[in-house]
Amino acid sequence: MVGHSARTFTRFSLTGLEGSFAVTINIMRGRYNVIDNPETESVMNDLGVEFNAVALPLYNLCPTAFVPIVILDQNGPKIVMATWWLLLEKGPKGLKPNPKWKTFNAVAKREPTSKLYAPALKKSRCILPSSGYYEWKGKQAYYIKPQDKAIAFAGLYRRWEIEGNEIHSCTLMTTMGHAKLAHIHEKSLPVMLPESERESWLSKEELPQSRLDLIFQSRLRDSLEVVPVSQYVNNADHRGEQCVEPVGEQQTMDVD
């Protein structure tokens, strides 16, 4: 989920955010989806939010997109849309992703002492619900998802206010790569929260480092299905179900 390639994105989903902006990212990294299937509905219900609160499916979410996140406010769990790029800056028409730093991912081993991420890690944690995610080897995309489950990615978020509008931004936590997926992407693995850790992750309580170390372990807590999919997904502007169309045999990565 790292690298770079220039690309301009256009989004118009939230009041207060600038509609068009250019950032430098790798368009072949850092993608996931949220599909309207029973597994995704189950993880939403487990998090205590309404499944129909978001217009689904979202087959090809990439950095700088507006993505659904779950946060905890005074009334309990709440789903909001957030810019998938934690650090924003003022533009002539509102807020936009700050291209100076690539803040769509936060590396777990660095962030406890990071001036940018450490405050959010203490009390502004969120969950990014997901049906599955994509990784690339060269130009070949692979779709990765748990067997018979959806994903609760660990994330951090920030609130912004502009012209009376509340805006959210977020980042997705990653940890060290896993040997079972090294043949596709060896550098990192997104942090996928087990059911037992989701409530504490959403809480406003500061988690001890020993607890964070357990959460950030590079391990497979569920069996993962890995399947090569159509190069249709390589284009960040493509939004259809062809994004998950298999073009080869599925592999299963067993739990650790």
C-alpha positions as CSV (number, residue, x, y, z in Angstrom):
1,M,0.0,0.0,0.0
2,V,2.9,2.4,-0.8
3,G,4.5,4.0,-3.9
4,H,3.6,6.8,-6.2
5,S,2.1,7.9,-9.6
6,A,0.5,11.2,-10.4
7,R,-3.2,11.2,-10.8
8,T,-6.0,13.7,-10.6
9,F,-9.3,12.7,-8.8
10,T,-12.6,14.5,-8.9
11,R,-15.1,14.0,-6.1
12,F,-18.2,16.0,-5.2
13,S,-19.8,14.0,-2.3
14,L,-19.3,16.3,0.7
15,T,-20.0,19.9,1.4
16,G,-16.9,21.8,2.4
17,L,-14.4,19.7,0.5
18,E,-12.8,21.0,-2.7
19,G,-14.2,19.2,-5.7
20,S,-11.0,18.5,-7.7
21,F,-7.4,18.0,-6.6
22,A,-4.2,16.5,-7.7
23,V,-2.1,14.2,-5.5
24,T,0.8,11.8,-6.0
25,I,0.0,8.2,-5.1
26,N,0.4,4.7,-6.5
27,I,-2.8,3.9,-8.4
28,M,-1.9,0.2,-8.1
29,R,-1.9,0.1,-4.3
30,G,-4.1,0.9,-1.4
31,R,-7.5,-0.2,-2.7
32,Y,-10.5,-2.0,-1.2
33,N,-14.2,-2.3,-1.6
34,V,-17.5,-2.3,0.4
35,I,-20.1,-4.6,-1.3
36,D,-23.7,-5.0,-0.3
37,N,-23.5,-8.7,0.7
38,P,-24.5,-10.6,3.8
39,E,-21.0,-10.7,5.2
40,T,-20.6,-6.9,5.0
41,E,-24.1,-6.4,6.5
42,S,-23.0,-8.7,9.4
43,V,-19.9,-6.7,10.2
44,M,-21.9,-3.5,10.1
45,N,-24.4,-4.9,12.5
46,D,-21.6,-6.1,14.7
47,L,-20.3,-2.6,14.8
48,G,-23.7,-1.3,15.8
49,V,-24.4,0.8,12.7
50,E,-27.1,0.7,10.0
51,F,-26.1,-1.3,6.9
52,N,-28.3,0.9,4.7
53,A,-26.7,4.1,5.9
54,V,-24.2,4.0,3.0
55,A,-25.0,3.8,-0.7
56,L,-23.4,0.5,-1.8
57,P,-21.7,-1.2,-3.6
58,L,-18.4,0.6,-3.6
59,Y,-16.2,-1.7,-5.7
60,N,-13.0,0.3,-6.1
61,L,-12.1,2.7,-3.3
62,C,-8.7,4.4,-3.6
63,P,-6.9,7.0,-1.5
64,T,-8.6,10.4,-1.6
65,A,-12.0,8.8,-2.1
66,F,-14.8,9.3,0.4
67,V,-15.2,6.1,2.4
68,P,-17.5,5.0,5.1
69,I,-16.0,4.8,8.6
70,V,-17.4,3.9,12.0
71,I,-16.6,6.2,14.9
72,L,-17.9,6.5,18.5
73,D,-19.6,9.7,19.6
74,Q,-21.7,10.5,22.7
75,N,-24.6,8.5,21.3
76,G,-22.7,5.4,20.4
77,P,-21.3,4.0,17.2
78,K,-21.9,6.2,14.1
79,I,-21.1,5.8,10.4
80,V,-19.9,8.8,8.5
81,M,-18.2,9.5,5.2
82,A,-14.5,10.5,5.4
83,T,-11.8,11.5,3.0
84,W,-9.3,8.6,2.9
85,W,-6.3,10.9,3.5
86,L,-5.8,12.0,7.1
87,L,-4.1,15.3,6.6
88,L,-6.1,18.0,4.8
89,E,-5.3,21.6,3.9
90,K,-7.3,24.6,2.9
91,G,-7.8,25.2,-0.8
92,P,-9.7,28.0,-2.6
93,K,-12.9,26.0,-2.4
94,G,-12.6,24.2,0.9
95,L,-10.5,21.4,2.3
96,K,-8.4,19.0,0.2
97,P,-5.9,16.3,0.8
98,N,-2.5,17.7,1.6
99,P,-0.1,16.3,-1.1
100,K,3.0,17.0,1.0
101,W,2.5,13.8,3.0
102,K,0.9,10.5,1.9
103,T,-1.4,10.0,4.9
104,F,-3.8,7.3,3.5
105,N,-1.9,4.6,5.5
106,A,-0.4,4.8,9.0
107,V,2.4,2.3,9.7
108,A,1.7,0.7,13.1
109,K,5.4,0.4,14.2
110,R,6.0,4.1,13.7
111,E,2.9,5.8,14.8
112,P,2.9,5.6,18.6
113,T,5.6,8.3,18.6
114,S,4.5,10.2,15.5
115,K,3.5,13.8,16.0
116,L,0.9,13.4,13.2
117,Y,-0.7,10.1,14.2
118,A,0.0,9.6,18.0
119,P,-2.8,11.9,19.2
120,A,-5.4,10.1,17.0
121,L,-4.0,6.7,18.1
122,K,-4.9,7.7,21.6
123,K,-8.5,8.8,21.3
124,S,-9.6,9.1,17.6
125,R,-9.6,5.6,16.4
126,C,-12.1,4.4,13.8
127,I,-13.0,1.3,11.8
128,L,-13.2,1.1,8.0
129,P,-15.7,-1.7,7.1
130,S,-14.7,-3.6,4.0
131,S,-15.7,-6.7,2.0
132,G,-12.2,-7.2,0.7
133,Y,-9.1,-5.5,-0.6
134,Y,-6.8,-5.5,-3.6
135,E,-3.0,-6.0,-3.9
136,W,-0.9,-6.1,-7.1
137,K,2.0,-8.0,-8.4
138,G,3.0,-6.1,-11.5
139,K,-0.2,-5.3,-13.3
140,Q,-2.0,-8.3,-12.0
141,A,-4.5,-7.5,-9.3
142,Y,-5.4,-9.9,-6.5
143,Y,-8.6,-9.7,-4.5
144,I,-8.2,-10.8,-0.9
145,K,-11.0,-11.4,1.6
146,P,-11.7,-13.6,4.6
147,Q,-13.7,-16.8,4.1
148,D,-17.4,-16.1,4.8
149,K,-16.6,-12.8,6.6
150,A,-16.1,-9.2,5.9
151,I,-13.3,-7.0,7.4
152,A,-13.1,-4.4,10.1
153,F,-9.9,-2.4,9.2
154,A,-8.3,-0.5,12.0
155,G,-8.1,3.2,11.2
156,L,-7.6,6.7,12.7
157,Y,-9.6,9.8,11.9
158,R,-9.7,13.6,12.4
159,R,-12.6,16.1,12.5
160,W,-12.4,19.3,10.6
161,E,-14.7,22.3,10.5
162,I,-15.1,24.7,7.7
163,E,-17.9,27.2,7.1
164,G,-20.0,25.5,9.8
165,N,-19.7,22.0,8.2
166,E,-18.0,19.1,10.0
167,I,-15.7,17.1,7.8
168,H,-13.9,13.8,8.6
169,S,-10.7,12.4,7.2
170,C,-9.1,9.0,7.9
171,T,-6.2,6.7,7.5
172,L,-5.9,2.9,7.4
173,M,-3.4,1.2,9.8
174,T,-0.9,-1.2,8.3
175,T,1.6,-3.6,9.9
176,M,4.5,-5.7,8.7
177,G,4.0,-7.9,5.7
178,H,3.0,-11.6,6.2
179,A,5.0,-14.5,4.7
180,K,1.9,-16.2,3.3
181,L,1.2,-13.1,1.2
182,A,4.8,-12.2,0.3
183,H,4.5,-13.6,-3.2
184,I,2.0,-10.8,-3.9
185,H,3.0,-8.0,-1.5
186,E,5.7,-8.5,1.1
187,K,6.0,-5.0,2.6
188,S,2.8,-4.5,4.5
189,L,-0.5,-6.0,5.7
190,P,-3.6,-3.9,6.6
191,V,-4.6,-4.3,10.2
192,M,-7.8,-6.4,10.4
193,L,-9.5,-6.3,13.8
194,P,-10.9,-9.5,15.3
195,E,-14.3,-9.2,16.8
196,S,-12.8,-9.3,20.3
197,E,-10.9,-6.0,19.7
198,R,-13.4,-3.9,17.8
199,E,-15.2,-2.4,20.8
200,S,-12.0,-1.4,22.5
201,W,-10.6,0.0,19.3
202,L,-13.6,2.3,18.9
203,S,-13.5,3.4,22.5
204,K,-12.1,6.8,23.6
205,E,-9.9,5.1,26.1
206,E,-6.1,5.1,25.5
207,L,-5.0,1.6,24.9
208,P,-1.8,0.4,26.6
209,Q,1.2,-0.3,24.3
210,S,1.0,-4.0,25.2
211,R,-2.6,-4.1,23.8
212,L,-1.6,-2.3,20.7
213,D,1.3,-4.7,20.1
214,L,-1.2,-7.6,20.1
215,I,-3.5,-5.8,17.7
216,F,-0.7,-4.8,15.3
217,Q,0.8,-8.3,15.1
218,S,1.3,-9.5,11.5
219,R,-0.9,-12.6,11.6
220,L,-3.8,-14.1,9.8
221,R,-6.7,-14.4,12.3
222,D,-9.0,-15.7,9.6
223,S,-8.4,-17.8,6.5
224,L,-8.1,-15.6,3.5
225,E,-9.2,-16.2,0.0
226,V,-6.8,-14.8,-2.7
227,V,-7.9,-14.7,-6.3
228,P,-6.5,-12.9,-9.4
229,V,-9.1,-10.6,-10.9
230,S,-9.7,-8.7,-14.1
231,Q,-7.4,-5.8,-15.0
232,Y,-10.6,-3.8,-15.1
233,V,-9.9,-2.9,-11.5
234,N,-6.5,-1.4,-12.4
235,N,-8.2,1.8,-13.6
236,A,-9.2,3.8,-10.5
237,D,-12.2,5.3,-12.3
238,H,-13.8,1.8,-12.9
239,R,-16.6,1.2,-10.4
240,G,-18.4,-2.0,-11.7
241,E,-18.6,-5.5,-10.3
242,Q,-16.0,-6.5,-13.0
243,C,-13.5,-5.3,-10.3
244,V,-13.9,-8.7,-8.6
245,E,-14.2,-10.9,-11.7
246,P,-11.9,-13.9,-11.2
247,V,-9.4,-14.6,-14.0
248,G,-7.5,-17.5,-12.3
249,E,-7.6,-20.1,-9.5
250,Q,-8.4,-19.1,-6.0
251,Q,-5.9,-19.8,-3.2
252,T,-6.7,-20.2,0.5
253,M,-4.3,-18.9,3.1
254,D,-5.0,-20.7,6.4
255,V,-5.0,-19.0,9.8
256,D,-1.8,-18.8,11.7
